[in-house]
Amino acid sequence: MKKYLYISLFVCSVCILIFIDNNYKLEKSERAAETETKPAASNLIVVDHPLIQHHLSIIRNKNTKSNEFRESSQKIAGMLILEATKNLPMDEIDVSTPIEKTKCRRVDPNNPVVVISILRAGLAISTVAERIIPGAVTLHLGMYRDEKTHKPVWYYNRLPKTFANQFTKVYVCDPMLATGGSAYEAIKECITRGANEENIVFVCVISAPEGVAKLLKAFPKIKIITASVDSKLNDKAYIIPGLGDAGDRTFNTTNIE
């Protein structure tokens, strides 16, 4: 009788251990899945400012006209660019004011700055960046999203053969970071041509957790500057709640087939 009791206790103990082990593995798997979509805080900067929130309310509104959408997008872009460029290298020069000579700091003209627009929607940010950043060179990459596969399709590449200066600051601009496919291709192309990963900043207005996670997993040294990390992607790979198609709404082509 005791023999059967011991065997029963042993079997129960084994079952409990298996149950605990399975639960541990499940929790570990869930934590890993969460980590996949949680970017490193230091690499993701969400610019939360009252004026940005105000203009986000305008561009999210489906009834906003194209010219108003474009204007608010550019105002958000200006604030994002200010955040993205706050660590630009500087030097010191002598300046004569109407009163006396003084020392002033300026953006170092010997440190190249490149702004890359992912066409066509990226123009909403890059046109602002080139007005703000002194001496910036503006380059363009052309990609569109295949609506069936949700993958980027290349049609234009105007990057230099190589980024000769290892200190070149690179700002890749696209209003929407959804799946991260176009952004991934653009950043990979920059690195392939010699840009240093730690000198690359991706600037976007709206982002999805899936896209953020994809970029920071592939390129852990880049930075992402955004006005909002939204909830998720829907089954068509659009950001929820998002703002629709940024390119169509910027250029008033929503109803053009």
Contacts in CASP RR format, 6 or more apart in sequence:
PFRMAT RR
TARGET T0000
AUTHOR 0000-0000-0000
METHOD contacts of the structure
MODEL  1
MKKYLYISLFVCSVCILIFIDNNYKLEKSERAAETETKPAASNLIVVDHP
LIQHHLSIIRNKNTKSNEFRESSQKIAGMLILEATKNLPMDEIDVSTPIE
KTKCRRVDPNNPVVVISILRAGLAISTVAERIIPGAVTLHLGMYRDEKTH
KPVWYYNRLPKTFANQFTKVYVCDPMLATGGSAYEAIKECITRGANEENI
VFVCVISAPEGVAKLLKAFPKIKIITASVDSKLNDKAYIIPGLGDAGDRT
FNTTNIE
36 213 0 8 1.000
36 217 0 8 1.000
37 209 0 8 1.000
37 210 0 8 1.000
37 212 0 8 1.000
37 213 0 8 1.000
38 209 0 8 1.000
38 213 0 8 1.000
39 212 0 8 1.000
39 213 0 8 1.000
39 216 0 8 1.000
39 224 0 8 1.000
40 216 0 8 1.000
40 220 0 8 1.000
43 216 0 8 1.000
43 220 0 8 1.000
43 221 0 8 1.000
43 222 0 8 1.000
43 223 0 8 1.000
43 224 0 8 1.000
44 212 0 8 1.000
44 216 0 8 1.000
44 223 0 8 1.000
44 224 0 8 1.000
44 226 0 8 1.000
44 229 0 8 1.000
45 83 0 8 1.000
45 223 0 8 1.000
45 224 0 8 1.000
45 225 0 8 1.000
45 226 0 8 1.000
46 226 0 8 1.000
46 227 0 8 1.000
46 228 0 8 1.000
46 229 0 8 1.000
47 79 0 8 1.000
47 80 0 8 1.000
47 83 0 8 1.000
47 225 0 8 1.000
47 226 0 8 1.000
47 227 0 8 1.000
49 79 0 8 1.000
51 75 0 8 1.000
51 79 0 8 1.000
52 76 0 8 1.000
52 79 0 8 1.000
52 80 0 8 1.000
52 227 0 8 1.000
55 72 0 8 1.000
55 73 0 8 1.000
55 75 0 8 1.000
55 76 0 8 1.000
56 76 0 8 1.000
56 205 0 8 1.000
56 227 0 8 1.000
56 228 0 8 1.000
58 64 0 8 1.000
58 68 0 8 1.000
58 69 0 8 1.000
58 72 0 8 1.000
59 69 0 8 1.000
59 72 0 8 1.000
59 73 0 8 1.000
59 76 0 8 1.000
59 205 0 8 1.000
59 243 0 8 1.000
59 249 0 8 1.000
60 241 0 8 1.000
60 242 0 8 1.000
60 243 0 8 1.000
64 72 0 8 1.000
64 249 0 8 1.000
66 249 0 8 1.000
66 250 0 8 1.000
66 251 0 8 1.000
66 252 0 8 1.000
66 254 0 8 1.000
67 252 0 8 1.000
69 249 0 8 1.000
69 250 0 8 1.000
70 124 0 8 1.000
70 250 0 8 1.000
73 124 0 8 1.000
73 125 0 8 1.000
73 175 0 8 1.000
73 205 0 8 1.000
73 246 0 8 1.000
73 250 0 8 1.000
74 124 0 8 1.000
74 127 0 8 1.000
74 128 0 8 1.000
76 205 0 8 1.000
76 227 0 8 1.000
77 124 0 8 1.000
77 125 0 8 1.000
77 128 0 8 1.000
77 129 0 8 1.000
77 173 0 8 1.000
77 203 0 8 1.000
77 205 0 8 1.000
78 125 0 8 1.000
78 128 0 8 1.000
78 129 0 8 1.000
78 132 0 8 1.000
79 227 0 8 1.000
80 125 0 8 1.000
80 203 0 8 1.000
80 204 0 8 1.000
80 205 0 8 1.000
80 225 0 8 1.000
80 226 0 8 1.000
80 227 0 8 1.000
81 125 0 8 1.000
81 128 0 8 1.000
81 129 0 8 1.000
81 132 0 8 1.000
81 133 0 8 1.000
81 171 0 8 1.000
81 203 0 8 1.000
82 132 0 8 1.000
83 225 0 8 1.000
84 171 0 8 1.000
84 201 0 8 1.000
84 203 0 8 1.000
84 223 0 8 1.000
84 225 0 8 1.000
85 113 0 8 1.000
85 132 0 8 1.000
85 133 0 8 1.000
85 169 0 8 1.000
85 171 0 8 1.000
88 107 0 8 1.000
88 108 0 8 1.000
88 111 0 8 1.000
88 113 0 8 1.000
88 133 0 8 1.000
88 169 0 8 1.000
89 107 0 8 1.000
89 108 0 8 1.000
89 111 0 8 1.000
89 167 0 8 1.000
90 105 0 8 1.000
90 106 0 8 1.000
90 107 0 8 1.000
90 108 0 8 1.000
91 105 0 8 1.000
91 106 0 8 1.000
91 108 0 8 1.000
91 109 0 8 1.000
91 110 0 8 1.000
92 103 0 8 1.000
92 104 0 8 1.000
92 105 0 8 1.000
92 106 0 8 1.000
93 103 0 8 1.000
93 104 0 8 1.000
93 105 0 8 1.000
93 106 0 8 1.000
94 101 0 8 1.000
94 102 0 8 1.000
94 103 0 8 1.000
94 104 0 8 1.000
95 101 0 8 1.000
95 102 0 8 1.000
95 103 0 8 1.000
95 104 0 8 1.000
96 102 0 8 1.000
106 134 0 8 1.000
107 113 0 8 1.000
107 133 0 8 1.000
107 134 0 8 1.000
109 134 0 8 1.000
109 135 0 8 1.000
111 165 0 8 1.000
111 167 0 8 1.000
111 168 0 8 1.000
111 169 0 8 1.000
112 137 0 8 1.000
112 165 0 8 1.000
112 167 0 8 1.000
112 168 0 8 1.000
112 169 0 8 1.000
113 133 0 8 1.000
113 135 0 8 1.000
113 136 0 8 1.000
113 137 0 8 1.000
113 168 0 8 1.000
113 169 0 8 1.000
113 171 0 8 1.000
114 136 0 8 1.000
114 137 0 8 1.000
114 138 0 8 1.000
114 139 0 8 1.000
114 163 0 8 1.000
114 168 0 8 1.000
114 169 0 8 1.000
114 170 0 8 1.000
114 171 0 8 1.000
114 195 0 8 1.000
115 126 0 8 1.000
115 129 0 8 1.000
115 130 0 8 1.000
115 133 0 8 1.000
115 136 0 8 1.000
115 137 0 8 1.000
115 138 0 8 1.000
115 139 0 8 1.000
115 171 0 8 1.000
115 173 0 8 1.000
116 126 0 8 1.000
116 138 0 8 1.000
116 139 0 8 1.000
116 140 0 8 1.000
116 141 0 8 1.000
116 159 0 8 1.000
116 170 0 8 1.000
116 171 0 8 1.000
116 172 0 8 1.000
116 173 0 8 1.000
116 186 0 8 1.000
116 190 0 8 1.000
117 123 0 8 1.000
117 125 0 8 1.000
117 126 0 8 1.000
117 138 0 8 1.000
117 139 0 8 1.000
117 140 0 8 1.000
117 141 0 8 1.000
117 173 0 8 1.000
117 174 0 8 1.000
118 141 0 8 1.000
118 142 0 8 1.000
118 143 0 8 1.000
118 172 0 8 1.000
118 173 0 8 1.000
118 174 0 8 1.000
118 182 0 8 1.000
118 183 0 8 1.000
118 186 0 8 1.000
119 140 0 8 1.000
119 141 0 8 1.000
119 142 0 8 1.000
119 143 0 8 1.000
119 156 0 8 1.000
120 142 0 8 1.000
120 247 0 8 1.000
120 250 0 8 1.000
120 251 0 8 1.000
121 174 0 8 1.000
121 175 0 8 1.000
121 176 0 8 1.000
121 246 0 8 1.000
121 247 0 8 1.000
121 250 0 8 1.000
122 173 0 8 1.000
122 174 0 8 1.000
122 175 0 8 1.000
123 250 0 8 1.000
124 175 0 8 1.000
124 246 0 8 1.000
124 247 0 8 1.000
124 250 0 8 1.000
125 173 0 8 1.000
125 174 0 8 1.000
125 175 0 8 1.000
125 203 0 8 1.000
125 204 0 8 1.000
125 205 0 8 1.000
126 138 0 8 1.000
126 173 0 8 1.000
129 136 0 8 1.000
129 138 0 8 1.000
129 171 0 8 1.000
129 173 0 8 1.000
129 203 0 8 1.000
130 136 0 8 1.000
130 138 0 8 1.000
133 171 0 8 1.000
139 158 0 8 1.000
139 159 0 8 1.000
139 160 0 8 1.000
140 156 0 8 1.000
140 158 0 8 1.000
141 156 0 8 1.000
141 157 0 8 1.000
141 158 0 8 1.000
141 159 0 8 1.000
141 186 0 8 1.000
141 189 0 8 1.000
142 154 0 8 1.000
142 155 0 8 1.000
142 156 0 8 1.000
142 157 0 8 1.000
143 152 0 8 1.000
143 153 0 8 1.000
143 154 0 8 1.000
143 155 0 8 1.000
143 182 0 8 1.000
143 185 0 8 1.000
143 186 0 8 1.000
144 152 0 8 1.000
144 153 0 8 1.000
144 155 0 8 1.000
145 151 0 8 1.000
145 152 0 8 1.000
145 153 0 8 1.000
145 182 0 8 1.000
145 237 0 8 1.000
146 152 0 8 1.000
146 153 0 8 1.000
147 236 0 8 1.000
150 179 0 8 1.000
150 236 0 8 1.000
150 237 0 8 1.000
151 181 0 8 1.000
152 181 0 8 1.000
152 182 0 8 1.000
152 185 0 8 1.000
154 185 0 8 1.000
157 189 0 8 1.000
159 189 0 8 1.000
159 190 0 8 1.000
159 193 0 8 1.000
160 193 0 8 1.000
161 193 0 8 1.000
162 193 0 8 1.000
162 194 0 8 1.000
163 170 0 8 1.000
163 190 0 8 1.000
163 193 0 8 1.000
163 194 0 8 1.000
163 195 0 8 1.000
166 194 0 8 1.000
166 196 0 8 1.000
167 196 0 8 1.000
167 199 0 8 1.000
168 195 0 8 1.000
168 196 0 8 1.000
168 199 0 8 1.000
169 199 0 8 1.000
169 201 0 8 1.000
170 190 0 8 1.000
170 195 0 8 1.000
170 199 0 8 1.000
170 200 0 8 1.000
170 201 0 8 1.000
171 200 0 8 1.000
171 201 0 8 1.000
171 203 0 8 1.000
172 183 0 8 1.000
172 186 0 8 1.000
172 187 0 8 1.000
172 190 0 8 1.000
172 200 0 8 1.000
172 201 0 8 1.000
172 202 0 8 1.000
172 203 0 8 1.000
173 203 0 8 1.000
173 204 0 8 1.000
174 182 0 8 1.000
174 183 0 8 1.000
174 186 0 8 1.000
174 202 0 8 1.000
174 203 0 8 1.000
174 204 0 8 1.000
175 204 0 8 1.000
175 205 0 8 1.000
175 206 0 8 1.000
175 246 0 8 1.000
175 247 0 8 1.000
175 250 0 8 1.000
176 204 0 8 1.000
176 205 0 8 1.000
176 206 0 8 1.000
176 207 0 8 1.000
176 239 0 8 1.000
176 246 0 8 1.000
177 183 0 8 1.000
177 202 0 8 1.000
177 204 0 8 1.000
177 206 0 8 1.000
177 207 0 8 1.000
177 208 0 8 1.000
177 211 0 8 1.000
177 212 0 8 1.000
177 215 0 8 1.000
177 224 0 8 1.000
177 226 0 8 1.000
178 207 0 8 1.000
178 208 0 8 1.000
178 210 0 8 1.000
178 211 0 8 1.000
178 233 0 8 1.000
178 237 0 8 1.000
178 238 0 8 1.000
178 239 0 8 1.000
179 208 0 8 1.000
179 210 0 8 1.000
179 211 0 8 1.000
179 214 0 8 1.000
179 233 0 8 1.000
179 237 0 8 1.000
180 210 0 8 1.000
180 211 0 8 1.000
180 214 0 8 1.000
180 215 0 8 1.000
181 211 0 8 1.000
181 214 0 8 1.000
183 202 0 8 1.000
183 204 0 8 1.000
183 211 0 8 1.000
183 215 0 8 1.000
184 214 0 8 1.000
184 215 0 8 1.000
184 218 0 8 1.000
187 200 0 8 1.000
187 202 0 8 1.000
187 215 0 8 1.000
187 218 0 8 1.000
187 219 0 8 1.000
187 222 0 8 1.000
188 218 0 8 1.000
190 200 0 8 1.000
191 197 0 8 1.000
191 200 0 8 1.000
191 219 0 8 1.000
197 219 0 8 1.000
197 221 0 8 1.000
197 222 0 8 1.000
198 221 0 8 1.000
198 222 0 8 1.000
200 219 0 8 1.000
200 221 0 8 1.000
200 222 0 8 1.000
200 223 0 8 1.000
201 222 0 8 1.000
201 223 0 8 1.000
201 224 0 8 1.000
201 225 0 8 1.000
202 215 0 8 1.000
202 222 0 8 1.000
202 223 0 8 1.000
202 224 0 8 1.000
202 225 0 8 1.000
203 225 0 8 1.000
203 226 0 8 1.000
204 224 0 8 1.000
204 225 0 8 1.000
204 226 0 8 1.000
204 227 0 8 1.000
205 226 0 8 1.000
205 227 0 8 1.000
205 228 0 8 1.000
205 243 0 8 1.000
205 246 0 8 1.000
206 226 0 8 1.000
206 227 0 8 1.000
206 228 0 8 1.000
206 230 0 8 1.000
206 239 0 8 1.000
206 242 0 8 1.000
206 243 0 8 1.000
206 246 0 8 1.000
207 224 0 8 1.000
207 226 0 8 1.000
207 228 0 8 1.000
207 229 0 8 1.000
207 230 0 8 1.000
207 239 0 8 1.000
208 229 0 8 1.000
208 230 0 8 1.000
208 231 0 8 1.000
208 232 0 8 1.000
208 233 0 8 1.000
208 239 0 8 1.000
208 240 0 8 1.000
209 229 0 8 1.000
209 230 0 8 1.000
209 231 0 8 1.000
209 232 0 8 1.000
210 232 0 8 1.000
210 233 0 8 1.000
212 224 0 8 1.000
212 226 0 8 1.000
212 229 0 8 1.000
215 222 0 8 1.000
215 224 0 8 1.000
216 222 0 8 1.000
216 224 0 8 1.000
230 239 0 8 1.000
230 240 0 8 1.000
230 241 0 8 1.000
230 242 0 8 1.000
231 240 0 8 1.000
231 241 0 8 1.000
232 239 0 8 1.000
232 240 0 8 1.000
233 239 0 8 1.000
233 240 0 8 1.000
234 240 0 8 1.000
238 244 0 8 1.000
243 249 0 8 1.000
245 254 0 8 1.000
247 253 0 8 1.000
248 254 0 8 1.000
248 256 0 8 1.000
END
